[in-house]
Amino acid sequence: MEVLYFQGPSSLVNTKCSKKSVRPPTLPSLLPKPFLQLNDRSVSGWSLRKTRSVCYSSSLSTIYKGPVSEKQGWDLGRFIKTLYFFNGPPSPAKFFEFIIEKLSGPGPELAKPEKRMDPTGIVLVAGATGGVGRRVVDILRKKGQPVRILVRNEEKARKMLGLDIDMIVGDITKESTLLPEYFKGIRKIINATSVIVGPKEGDTPDRAKYSQGIKFFEPEIKGDLPEMVEYVGMRNLLNAVKGSVGVRNGKVLFGIEDGMFKELPWGALDDVVMGGVSESMLLMDPTSGEDGGPAGLFKGNVSTANNGGFTSIRTKNFPVAEDLSAYDGVELRLRGDGRRYKLIVRTSRDWDTVGYTISFDTIGGKWQSIRLPFASLRPIFRARTVFDAPPFDPS
């Protein structure tokens, strides 16, 4: 399984913190290979949210601990703008519902338990009705491994392997039959396709002579030539599954890739939501990157007035959930200020729900590649671990 990392020349802001201010880092560029990559921009706050099993939004935050500041006036206007940015046009009904929720202190709304696949993912067996493919499928099933087969003849496959077999009907030599959506959830591929060789004098329709091991001295290729099966076919198959199995150098979620910048809709989510007056932002700086290029800069002021004390930035819910099941974690390329930060990934579209969280330390003024395995994410709700929450599902 490849590691999903944030890659790129972004830079975590170098932040000098006084009693009231913290400037978090920005995320840099090119990171190592196997994680979800957050390229050339700073990801001082990333979050994924998901419906069912898809990731949708993320956030990064910093908390300031220090002397309590004097009480200040709460900025109701900024509070409403924050809700508007993440939740759309304000609705009086939603607003009062939110206030009542806060006052009543409800527990976290957990996602309904779902049927989860084996963590190793689905194995695709191409050519499953052949002599080798059929045996491979049997072995995988006995080991309890989820299997999906790719065959040309559905009737033959169901007769041979059972009516309940997870199946894709397609031909690797015909790219139009290999739609990418057929391959979601697949993590490994075993290709058992091959050209068909038979005796010139012919065989029975069910290849009885071949199955019986009858020797023949004048063989010939029946059907597609080796070039179509072993070159064109393999190329078509790899193109179809590459979005599912992932790529070794990762997938860029935020940052620069191939000279293009992939943006995310970041917004501040500070302690104003609980009455505080801290304030932060993410700026795109054209020259703060590791190589003098652009980078995201997460900065702001942290105040403990009004029982506040944290700043964070968060993305809006993604229009289409990110399926990260092909990867093992997230990688951030950043320059920090020596303080600790948190990355929160959400798997629900709801505004206030469990966030899968991990903390990481930075080295002041030094560019780092921070790899955060999905397996290390902990379900947190309002600063408390939710022990009965389902494990993080990167799909």
GIDA-V114425 format. One record per pair of residues at least 4 apart in sequence whose C-alpha atoms are under 6 Angstrom apart, sorted by the first residue. I is the first residue (numbers start at 0). GAP is how many residues later the second one is. If there is no record, write none. Layout:
i: (I	I)
gap: (GAP	GAP)
This chain:
i: (0	1	1	1	1	2	2	2	2	2	3	3	3	3	3	3	3	3	4	4	4	4	4	4	5	5	5	5	5	5	5	5	6	6	6	6	6	6	7	7	7	7	7	7	7	7	8	8	8	8	8	8	8	9	9	9	9	9	9	9	9	9	9	10	10	10	10	10	10	10	10	11	11	11	11	11	11	11	12	12	12	12	12	12	12	13	13	13	13	14	14	14	14	16	16	19	19	19	20	20	21	21	21	22	22	23	23	24	24	24	25	25	25	25	25	25	25	25	26	26	26	26	26	27	27	27	27	27	27	27	28	28	28	29	32	32	32	33	33	33	34	34	34	34	35	35	35	35	36	36	36	36	37	37	37	37	37	38	38	38	38	39	39	39	40	40	40	41	41	41	43	43	44	44	44	44	45	45	45	45	46	46	46	46	46	46	47	47	47	47	47	47	48	48	48	48	48	48	48	48	49	49	49	49	49	49	49	50	52	52	53	53	53	54	54	54	55	55	55	55	56	56	56	57	57	57	57	57	58	58	58	58	59	59	59	59	60	60	60	60	61	61	61	62	62	63	63	67	68	68	69	70	70	73	78	78	82	83	83	83	85	100	107	108	120	120	121	121	121	121	121	122	122	122	122	123	123	123	123	124	124	124	125	125	125	125	125	126	126	126	126	127	127	127	128	128	128	129	132	139	140	147	147	148	148	149	149	150	150	151	151	151	156	157	157	169	171	171	172	174	179	182	183	186	194	195	195	196	196	196	197	197	198	198	198	199	199	199	202	202	203	208	209	225	226	227	227	228	229	237	241	243	244	245	253	253	254	254	255	255	264	264	265	265	266	266	267	267	267	267	268	268	269	269	270	270	270	270	271	271	275	275	277	277	277	278	278	279	279	279	280	280	281	281	282	282	283	283	284	284	285	285	286	286	286	287	287	287	288	288	288	301	301	302	303	303	322	323	323	324	324	327	327	328	328	328	329	329	330	330	331	331	332	332	333	333	334	334	334	335	335	335	335	336	336	337	337	337	338	338	339	339	340	340	341	341	342	342	343	343	343	344	344	345	353	353	354	354	355	355	355	356	356	357	378	378	379	379	379)
gap: (326	32	246	325	326	31	32	324	325	326	30	31	32	246	323	324	325	326	30	31	32	245	325	326	30	31	32	33	246	324	325	326	22	23	24	30	31	32	20	21	22	23	30	31	32	247	19	20	21	30	31	280	281	16	17	18	19	30	31	32	279	285	324	15	16	17	31	278	284	323	324	13	14	15	30	322	323	324	11	12	13	284	285	322	323	11	322	323	351	7	8	9	322	4	5	281	282	283	280	281	278	279	280	276	277	274	275	273	310	311	16	17	18	270	271	272	308	309	14	15	16	306	307	12	13	14	261	262	305	306	10	11	304	9	215	216	217	214	215	216	215	294	295	296	214	215	294	295	213	214	215	294	214	215	216	217	294	213	215	216	217	215	216	255	214	254	255	253	254	255	16	254	14	15	268	269	12	13	14	268	10	11	12	297	298	299	7	8	9	10	297	298	6	7	8	268	297	298	299	300	4	5	6	271	297	298	299	297	340	342	267	269	341	266	267	292	261	262	265	291	258	260	289	256	257	286	287	288	254	255	284	285	252	253	282	283	250	251	280	281	248	249	279	246	247	245	246	236	235	236	235	234	235	201	193	194	4	4	5	6	230	4	245	244	65	66	24	25	63	64	65	24	63	65	66	23	24	25	65	24	65	66	23	24	65	66	67	6	24	65	66	5	6	21	4	5	28	4	59	5	4	18	19	18	19	18	19	18	19	17	18	19	4	4	5	7	61	65	60	61	60	58	60	58	31	25	26	23	24	25	21	22	17	19	20	18	19	20	4	6	4	5	4	4	4	4	5	4	4	4	4	82	81	80	8	9	6	7	4	5	50	51	48	49	46	47	12	13	44	45	43	44	41	42	5	7	37	39	4	5	30	32	23	24	25	21	22	19	20	31	17	18	15	16	13	14	11	12	9	10	7	8	5	6	7	4	6	7	4	5	6	7	8	6	4	5	72	70	71	69	70	45	46	43	44	45	41	42	39	40	37	38	35	36	33	34	30	31	32	26	27	28	29	27	28	24	25	26	22	23	20	21	18	19	16	17	14	15	11	12	13	10	11	9	26	27	24	25	21	22	23	20	21	19	6	7	4	5	6)
